[in-house]
């Protein structure tokens, strides 16, 4: 357990940050899942709409360091490939 006031404050800050990061990571996962489910359903219009909604969320989390920028790029690239495959 933290003994100093400074250490106690850092514990409070770390917990608050952890909670915020968890909720934001969950939001990214949900946005990606909506797009993936739309692709699986074969609905190109809905998949494109879900991807357009997910893209800014993914980018924002990468900017904030919640997820790695390469992971964000990979998710966007794969979703784009799946959506293009629907049209073919």
N, CA, C and O atoms as a GROMACS GRO file, in nm:
protein
  352
    1UNK      N    1   0.085  -0.120   0.000
    1UNK     CA    2   0.000   0.000   0.000
    1UNK      C    3   0.088   0.124   0.000
    1UNK      O    4   0.196   0.126   0.059
    2UNK      N    5   0.039   0.226  -0.067
    2UNK     CA    6   0.114   0.352  -0.076
    2UNK      C    7   0.120   0.419   0.060
    2UNK      O    8   0.021   0.422   0.133
    3UNK      N    9   0.236   0.474   0.093
    3UNK     CA   10   0.255   0.538   0.223
    3UNK      C   11   0.251   0.690   0.217
    3UNK      O   12   0.197   0.755   0.307
    4UNK      N   13   0.306   0.746   0.112
    4UNK     CA   14   0.313   0.892   0.104
    4UNK      C   15   0.190   0.946   0.032
    4UNK      O   16   0.120   0.875  -0.040
    5UNK      N   17   0.166   1.073   0.053
    5UNK     CA   18   0.052   1.139  -0.013
    5UNK      C   19   0.069   1.134  -0.164
    5UNK      O   20  -0.028   1.116  -0.238
    6UNK      N   21   0.192   1.152  -0.208
    6UNK     CA   22   0.221   1.150  -0.352
    6UNK      C   23   0.188   1.013  -0.411
    6UNK      O   24   0.128   1.003  -0.518
    7UNK      N   25   0.229   0.908  -0.342
    7UNK     CA   26   0.205   0.772  -0.390
    7UNK      C   27   0.055   0.740  -0.391
    7UNK      O   28   0.006   0.673  -0.482
    8UNK      N   29  -0.016   0.787  -0.289
    8UNK     CA   30  -0.161   0.765  -0.283
    8UNK      C   31  -0.231   0.834  -0.399
    8UNK      O   32  -0.323   0.779  -0.459
    9UNK      N   33  -0.186   0.955  -0.430
    9UNK     CA   34  -0.244   1.028  -0.542
    9UNK      C   35  -0.218   0.955  -0.674
    9UNK      O   36  -0.306   0.946  -0.759
   10UNK      N   37  -0.096   0.904  -0.691
   10UNK     CA   38  -0.062   0.830  -0.813
   10UNK      C   39  -0.149   0.705  -0.828
   10UNK      O   40  -0.185   0.667  -0.939
   11UNK      N   41  -0.181   0.640  -0.717
   11UNK     CA   42  -0.268   0.523  -0.720
   11UNK      C   43  -0.407   0.564  -0.769
   11UNK      O   44  -0.467   0.495  -0.852
   12UNK      N   45  -0.458   0.676  -0.717
   12UNK     CA   46  -0.589   0.726  -0.760
   12UNK      C   47  -0.587   0.761  -0.909
   12UNK      O   48  -0.680   0.728  -0.982
   13UNK      N   49  -0.482   0.829  -0.952
   13UNK     CA   50  -0.471   0.870  -1.092
   13UNK      C   51  -0.461   0.749  -1.185
   13UNK      O   52  -0.523   0.746  -1.291
   14UNK      N   53  -0.383   0.650  -1.144
   14UNK     CA   54  -0.365   0.531  -1.226
   14UNK      C   55  -0.497   0.457  -1.243
   14UNK      O   56  -0.528   0.408  -1.352
   15UNK      N   57  -0.575   0.447  -1.137
   15UNK     CA   58  -0.703   0.377  -1.144
   15UNK      C   59  -0.801   0.452  -1.234
   15UNK      O   60  -0.873   0.391  -1.313
   16UNK      N   61  -0.804   0.584  -1.222
   16UNK     CA   62  -0.893   0.665  -1.306
   16UNK      C   63  -0.854   0.650  -1.453
   16UNK      O   64  -0.940   0.637  -1.540
   17UNK      N   65  -0.725   0.652  -1.480
   17UNK     CA   66  -0.675   0.636  -1.616
   17UNK      C   67  -0.708   0.497  -1.670
   17UNK      O   68  -0.746   0.484  -1.786
   18UNK      N   69  -0.693   0.395  -1.587
   18UNK     CA   70  -0.722   0.258  -1.628
   18UNK      C   71  -0.869   0.242  -1.666
   18UNK      O   72  -0.901   0.178  -1.767
   19UNK      N   73  -0.957   0.299  -1.586
   19UNK     CA   74  -1.100   0.291  -1.614
   19UNK      C   75  -1.134   0.360  -1.746
   19UNK      O   76  -1.211   0.307  -1.826
   20UNK      N   77  -1.077   0.477  -1.768
   20UNK     CA   78  -1.102   0.552  -1.891
   20UNK      C   79  -1.050   0.476  -2.013
   20UNK      O   80  -1.119   0.466  -2.115
   21UNK      N   81  -0.928   0.422  -2.002
   21UNK     CA   82  -0.870   0.345  -2.112
   21UNK      C   83  -0.954   0.223  -2.144
   21UNK      O   84  -0.974   0.190  -2.261
   22UNK      N   85  -1.004   0.155  -2.040
   22UNK     CA   86  -1.086   0.036  -2.062
   22UNK      C   87  -1.213   0.071  -2.138
   22UNK      O   88  -1.251   0.000  -2.232
   23UNK      N   89  -1.279   0.179  -2.100
   23UNK     CA   90  -1.404   0.215  -2.168
   23UNK      C   91  -1.378   0.256  -2.312
   23UNK      O   92  -1.457   0.224  -2.401
   24UNK      N   93  -1.269   0.327  -2.336
   24UNK     CA   94  -1.237   0.369  -2.472
   24UNK      C   95  -1.197   0.250  -2.559
   24UNK      O   96  -1.234   0.244  -2.676
   25UNK      N   97  -1.122   0.155  -2.502
   25UNK     CA   98  -1.084   0.036  -2.576
   25UNK      C   99  -1.209  -0.046  -2.610
   25UNK      O  100  -1.218  -0.105  -2.718
   26UNK      N  101  -1.303  -0.048  -2.518
   26UNK     CA  102  -1.429  -0.119  -2.541
   26UNK      C  103  -1.506  -0.054  -2.655
   26UNK      O  104  -1.566  -0.123  -2.737
   27UNK      N  105  -1.506   0.078  -2.659
   27UNK     CA  106  -1.577   0.151  -2.766
   27UNK      C  107  -1.517   0.118  -2.902
   27UNK      O  108  -1.590   0.103  -3.000
   28UNK      N  109  -1.384   0.107  -2.909
   28UNK     CA  110  -1.318   0.073  -3.035
   28UNK      C  111  -1.358  -0.067  -3.078
   28UNK      O  112  -1.390  -0.091  -3.194
   29UNK      N  113  -1.354  -0.160  -2.983
   29UNK     CA  114  -1.390  -0.299  -3.015
   29UNK      C  115  -1.534  -0.309  -3.064
   29UNK      O  116  -1.564  -0.382  -3.158
   30UNK      N  117  -1.623  -0.235  -2.999
   30UNK     CA  118  -1.764  -0.237  -3.040
   30UNK      C  119  -1.782  -0.182  -3.181
   30UNK      O  120  -1.858  -0.237  -3.260
   31UNK      N  121  -1.712  -0.073  -3.211
   31UNK     CA  122  -1.723  -0.013  -3.344
   31UNK      C  123  -1.672  -0.109  -3.451
   31UNK      O  124  -1.732  -0.122  -3.557
   32UNK      N  125  -1.561  -0.176  -3.422
   32UNK     CA  126  -1.505  -0.272  -3.517
   32UNK      C  127  -1.600  -0.390  -3.535
   32UNK      O  128  -1.621  -0.438  -3.646
   33UNK      N  129  -1.656  -0.436  -3.424
   33UNK     CA  130  -1.746  -0.552  -3.429
   33UNK      C  131  -1.871  -0.522  -3.511
   33UNK      O  132  -1.920  -0.609  -3.583
   34UNK      N  133  -1.923  -0.399  -3.502
   34UNK     CA  134  -2.040  -0.362  -3.582
   34UNK      C  135  -2.008  -0.371  -3.731
   34UNK      O  136  -2.089  -0.422  -3.810
   35UNK      N  137  -1.891  -0.323  -3.769
   35UNK     CA  138  -1.851  -0.328  -3.910
   35UNK      C  139  -1.830  -0.473  -3.955
   35UNK      O  140  -1.871  -0.510  -4.064
   36UNK      N  141  -1.767  -0.553  -3.871
   36UNK     CA  142  -1.743  -0.694  -3.905
   36UNK      C  143  -1.874  -0.769  -3.920
   36UNK      O  144  -1.890  -0.850  -4.012
   37UNK      N  145  -1.968  -0.743  -3.830
   37UNK     CA  146  -2.098  -0.811  -3.837
   37UNK      C  147  -2.176  -0.771  -3.963
   37UNK      O  148  -2.245  -0.853  -4.022
   38UNK      N  149  -2.164  -0.644  -4.002
   38UNK     CA  150  -2.230  -0.598  -4.124
   38UNK      C  151  -2.169  -0.666  -4.246
   38UNK      O  152  -2.241  -0.702  -4.339
   39UNK      N  153  -2.038  -0.684  -4.246
   39UNK     CA  154  -1.970  -0.752  -4.356
   39UNK      C  155  -2.015  -0.898  -4.360
   39UNK      O  156  -2.043  -0.953  -4.466
   40UNK      N  157  -2.022  -0.961  -4.243
   40UNK     CA  158  -2.062  -1.102  -4.236
   40UNK      C  159  -2.206  -1.121  -4.285
   40UNK      O  160  -2.240  -1.224  -4.342
   41UNK      N  161  -2.290  -1.020  -4.262
   41UNK     CA  162  -2.428  -1.027  -4.307
   41UNK      C  163  -2.440  -1.006  -4.458
   41UNK      O  164  -2.542  -1.037  -4.519
   42UNK      N  165  -2.334  -0.952  -4.518
   42UNK     CA  166  -2.333  -0.931  -4.663
   42UNK      C  167  -2.398  -0.802  -4.706
   42UNK      O  168  -2.425  -0.783  -4.825
   43UNK      N  169  -2.423  -0.712  -4.613
   43UNK     CA  170  -2.487  -0.583  -4.643
   43UNK      C  171  -2.379  -0.477  -4.664
   43UNK      O  172  -2.324  -0.424  -4.568
   44UNK      N  173  -2.349  -0.448  -4.790
   44UNK     CA  174  -2.239  -0.356  -4.820
   44UNK      C  175  -2.267  -0.213  -4.772
   44UNK      O  176  -2.178  -0.148  -4.718
   45UNK      N  177  -2.390  -0.165  -4.791
   45UNK     CA  178  -2.422  -0.029  -4.750
   45UNK      C  179  -2.410  -0.013  -4.598
   45UNK      O  180  -2.355   0.086  -4.551
   46UNK      N  181  -2.460  -0.110  -4.524
   46UNK     CA  182  -2.451  -0.103  -4.378
   46UNK      C  183  -2.306  -0.118  -4.333
   46UNK      O  184  -2.263  -0.054  -4.237
   47UNK      N  185  -2.229  -0.203  -4.402
   47UNK     CA  186  -2.088  -0.223  -4.368
   47UNK      C  187  -2.009  -0.094  -4.390
   47UNK      O  188  -1.925  -0.058  -4.308
   48UNK      N  189  -2.036  -0.026  -4.501
   48UNK     CA  190  -1.966   0.101  -4.528
   48UNK      C  191  -2.001   0.206  -4.424
   48UNK      O  192  -1.914   0.281  -4.379
   49UNK      N  193  -2.129   0.212  -4.385
   49UNK     CA  194  -2.170   0.309  -4.284
   49UNK      C  195  -2.105   0.278  -4.149
   49UNK      O  196  -2.060   0.369  -4.079
   50UNK      N  197  -2.099   0.150  -4.114
   50UNK     CA  198  -2.037   0.111  -3.987
   50UNK      C  199  -1.888   0.141  -3.990
   50UNK      O  200  -1.831   0.182  -3.889
   51UNK      N  201  -1.824   0.119  -4.105
   51UNK     CA  202  -1.681   0.147  -4.116
   51UNK      C  203  -1.653   0.297  -4.105
   51UNK      O  204  -1.557   0.339  -4.041
   52UNK      N  205  -1.739   0.378  -4.169
   52UNK     CA  206  -1.721   0.523  -4.161
   52UNK      C  207  -1.739   0.573  -4.018
   52UNK      O  208  -1.676   0.672  -3.979
   53UNK      N  209  -1.824   0.507  -3.941
   53UNK     CA  210  -1.842   0.544  -3.800
   53UNK      C  211  -1.725   0.494  -3.715
   53UNK      O  212  -1.687   0.559  -3.618
   54UNK      N  213  -1.668   0.379  -3.752
   54UNK     CA  214  -1.560   0.320  -3.672
   54UNK      C  215  -1.426   0.388  -3.697
   54UNK      O  216  -1.343   0.398  -3.606
   55UNK      N  217  -1.404   0.434  -3.818
   55UNK     CA  218  -1.274   0.488  -3.856
   55UNK      C  219  -1.227   0.604  -3.766
   55UNK      O  220  -1.113   0.600  -3.720
   56UNK      N  221  -1.309   0.706  -3.739
   56UNK     CA  222  -1.261   0.814  -3.652
   56UNK      C  223  -1.234   0.765  -3.510
   56UNK      O  224  -1.144   0.816  -3.443
   57UNK      N  225  -1.311   0.669  -3.463
   57UNK     CA  226  -1.291   0.615  -3.329
   57UNK      C  227  -1.157   0.542  -3.322
   57UNK      O  228  -1.081   0.560  -3.226
   58UNK      N  229  -1.128   0.462  -3.422
   58UNK     CA  230  -1.002   0.389  -3.427
   58UNK      C  231  -0.885   0.487  -3.431
   58UNK      O  232  -0.786   0.471  -3.359
   59UNK      N  233  -0.895   0.589  -3.517
   59UNK     CA  234  -0.788   0.688  -3.530
   59UNK      C  235  -0.766   0.764  -3.400
   59UNK      O  236  -0.652   0.790  -3.361
   60UNK      N  237  -0.874   0.801  -3.333
   60UNK     CA  238  -0.862   0.877  -3.208
   60UNK      C  239  -0.792   0.796  -3.100
   60UNK      O  240  -0.710   0.848  -3.025
   61UNK      N  241  -0.825   0.668  -3.092
   61UNK     CA  242  -0.764   0.583  -2.990
   61UNK      C  243  -0.615   0.559  -3.020
   61UNK      O  244  -0.534   0.546  -2.929
   62UNK      N  245  -0.582   0.553  -3.148
   62UNK     CA  246  -0.441   0.538  -3.186
   62UNK      C  247  -0.364   0.665  -3.151
   62UNK      O  248  -0.250   0.659  -3.104
   63UNK      N  249  -0.426   0.780  -3.175
   63UNK     CA  250  -0.362   0.908  -3.143
   63UNK      C  251  -0.336   0.921  -2.994
   63UNK      O  252  -0.233   0.973  -2.952
   64UNK      N  253  -0.431   0.874  -2.914
   64UNK     CA  254  -0.419   0.884  -2.768
   64UNK      C  255  -0.329   0.776  -2.708
   64UNK      O  256  -0.294   0.782  -2.590
   65UNK      N  257  -0.293   0.678  -2.789
   65UNK     CA  258  -0.205   0.572  -2.740
   65UNK      C  259  -0.279   0.458  -2.673
   65UNK      O  260  -0.217   0.374  -2.608
   66UNK      N  261  -0.412   0.455  -2.686
   66UNK     CA  262  -0.489   0.346  -2.628
   66UNK      C  263  -0.460   0.217  -2.704
   66UNK      O  264  -0.446   0.110  -2.644
   67UNK      N  265  -0.451   0.227  -2.837
   67UNK     CA  266  -0.407   0.115  -2.919
   67UNK      C  267  -0.291   0.163  -3.004
   67UNK      O  268  -0.275   0.283  -3.028
   68UNK      N  269  -0.210   0.069  -3.049
   68UNK     CA  270  -0.094   0.102  -3.131
   68UNK      C  271  -0.138   0.150  -3.268
   68UNK      O  272  -0.239   0.104  -3.321
   69UNK      N  273  -0.062   0.244  -3.327
   69UNK     CA  274  -0.100   0.300  -3.457
   69UNK      C  275  -0.099   0.195  -3.566
   69UNK      O  276  -0.179   0.201  -3.659
   70UNK      N  277  -0.009   0.098  -3.557
   70UNK     CA  278  -0.006  -0.009  -3.657
   70UNK      C  279  -0.126  -0.101  -3.644
   70UNK      O  280  -0.178  -0.151  -3.744
   71UNK      N  281  -0.171  -0.123  -3.522
   71UNK     CA  282  -0.290  -0.205  -3.501
   71UNK      C  283  -0.412  -0.134  -3.560
   71UNK      O  284  -0.498  -0.197  -3.622
   72UNK      N  285  -0.419  -0.003  -3.542
   72UNK     CA  286  -0.529   0.076  -3.597
   72UNK      C  287  -0.528   0.067  -3.750
   72UNK      O  288  -0.632   0.048  -3.812
   73UNK      N  289  -0.410   0.082  -3.809
   73UNK     CA  290  -0.398   0.074  -3.954
   73UNK      C  291  -0.437  -0.064  -4.004
   73UNK      O  292  -0.501  -0.077  -4.108
   74UNK      N  293  -0.398  -0.167  -3.931
   74UNK     CA  294  -0.431  -0.304  -3.971
   74UNK      C  295  -0.582  -0.327  -3.969
   74UNK      O  296  -0.637  -0.386  -4.062
   75UNK      N  297  -0.649  -0.280  -3.864
   75UNK     CA  298  -0.794  -0.295  -3.855
   75UNK      C  299  -0.863  -0.224  -3.972
   75UNK      O  300  -0.952  -0.280  -4.036
   76UNK      N  301  -0.822  -0.101  -3.998
   76UNK     CA  302  -0.884  -0.025  -4.106
   76UNK      C  303  -0.860  -0.091  -4.242
   76UNK      O  304  -0.950  -0.097  -4.325
   77UNK      N  305  -0.738  -0.139  -4.263
   77UNK     CA  306  -0.704  -0.203  -4.389
   77UNK      C  307  -0.785  -0.330  -4.411
   77UNK      O  308  -0.837  -0.352  -4.520
   78UNK      N  309  -0.796  -0.413  -4.309
   78UNK     CA  310  -0.869  -0.538  -4.323
   78UNK      C  311  -1.018  -0.514  -4.343
   78UNK      O  312  -1.083  -0.582  -4.423
   79UNK      N  313  -1.073  -0.418  -4.270
   79UNK     CA  314  -1.214  -0.387  -4.289
   79UNK      C  315  -1.240  -0.337  -4.431
   79UNK      O  316  -1.339  -0.375  -4.494
   80UNK      N  317  -1.151  -0.253  -4.481
   80UNK     CA  318  -1.165  -0.201  -4.617
   80UNK      C  319  -1.160  -0.315  -4.718
   80UNK      O  320  -1.239  -0.318  -4.813
   81UNK      N  321  -1.068  -0.410  -4.699
   81UNK     CA  322  -1.057  -0.524  -4.790
   81UNK      C  323  -1.186  -0.606  -4.789
   81UNK      O  324  -1.234  -0.647  -4.895
   82UNK      N  325  -1.240  -0.630  -4.672
   82UNK     CA  326  -1.363  -0.710  -4.662
   82UNK      C  327  -1.481  -0.639  -4.728
   82UNK      O  328  -1.563  -0.703  -4.795
   83UNK      N  329  -1.490  -0.509  -4.710
   83UNK     CA  330  -1.599  -0.433  -4.771
   83UNK      C  331  -1.586  -0.432  -4.923
   83UNK      O  332  -1.686  -0.446  -4.994
   84UNK      N  333  -1.464  -0.415  -4.973
   84UNK     CA  334  -1.444  -0.418  -5.119
   84UNK      C  335  -1.478  -0.555  -5.176
   84UNK      O  336  -1.529  -0.565  -5.288
   85UNK      N  337  -1.449  -0.659  -5.100
   85UNK     CA  338  -1.478  -0.795  -5.147
   85UNK      C  339  -1.628  -0.819  -5.161
   85UNK      O  340  -1.671  -0.900  -5.242
   86UNK      N  341  -1.709  -0.747  -5.081
   86UNK     CA  342  -1.853  -0.760  -5.092
   86UNK      C  343  -1.904  -0.712  -5.228
   86UNK      O  344  -1.998  -0.769  -5.283
   87UNK      N  345  -1.842  -0.609  -5.280
   87UNK     CA  346  -1.886  -0.553  -5.407
   87UNK      C  347  -1.849  -0.637  -5.527
   87UNK      O  348  -1.914  -0.629  -5.632
   88UNK      N  349  -1.745  -0.718  -5.512
   88UNK     CA  350  -1.696  -0.797  -5.626
   88UNK      C  351  -1.780  -0.920  -5.652
   88UNK      O  352  -1.751  -0.996  -5.745
   0.00000   0.00000   0.00000
